[in-house]
Amino acid sequence: MFWVDPQNDLTAVLFVQLSPFDKIGFHKSFRDAVYGPIQ
């Protein structure tokens, strides 16, 4: 998963291997951890 947010001058990259895909909500937790300090 990756995204680029030019408004916040931010690029985030997450490499993780999960099966089944994101059953535990890890991607949302990562997004919240990245954006938490910004907001």
C-alpha positions in Angstrom: 0.0 0.0 0.0 1.2 3.5 -0.8 -0.1 7.0 -1.2 1.2 10.4 -1.9 -0.4 13.4 -0.2 1.1 16.6 -1.7 -1.1 18.9 0.4 0.7 17.6 3.6 4.0 17.0 1.8 3.7 13.3 2.7 4.5 10.0 1.1 3.7 6.8 2.9 4.7 3.2 2.0 3.7 0.1 3.8 4.9 -3.4 2.9 3.2 -6.2 4.8 2.2 -9.8 4.0 -1.2 -10.8 5.3 -3.5 -13.7 4.5 -6.4 -13.1 4.3 -5.9 -9.6 3.1 -6.2 -7.0 5.8 -8.6 -9.0 8.0 -7.3 -7.2 11.1 -7.6 -3.7 9.7 -3.9 -3.0 9.7 -4.0 -0.6 6.7 -6.5 1.7 8.6 -4.3 1.5 11.7 -1.3 2.5 9.6 -3.1 5.4 8.0 -4.3 6.6 11.4 -0.8 6.4 12.8 0.6 8.5 9.9 -2.1 11.2 9.9 -2.6 11.3 13.7 0.3 13.6 14.4 -0.5 15.9 11.4 -4.1 16.6 12.3 
